[in-house]
Amino acid sequence: MKDAKRWRGLVALVRDTIEHTSRAVERVHLDTAERPFAILEKIPGVAQPTHIVHVVHDATVSGVHQIVRAVSRGVVTTVDLALRVAEQQADKDADHGS
């Protein structure tokens, strides 16, 4: 299977794109949300509940992006395995066809 190297390159490119984009979006999301939380956390009466919401928000955002990256890694692993199986089958077919 001579195209396997190309497929692996494409898969690596997609994996890296998802990884870096997810990290960038996570940073922007957390930084943007920080502003209103910081203001509300200075107001007596709403500071404490706001802080709790802030912590939950940040953990949720980070958790979602970690899941996105983990799923991406899982897909890459699955595609790599499929490419290996296809290469082995192509090698067997070539050996039997010769």
Secondary structure, DSSP 4 states (H G I P E B T S, - for coil): -TTHHHHHHHHHHHHHHHHHHHHHHHHHHHHHHHHHHHHHTTSTTTHHHHHHHHHHHHHHHHHHHHHHHHHHHHHHHHHHHHHHHHHHHHHHHHHHH-
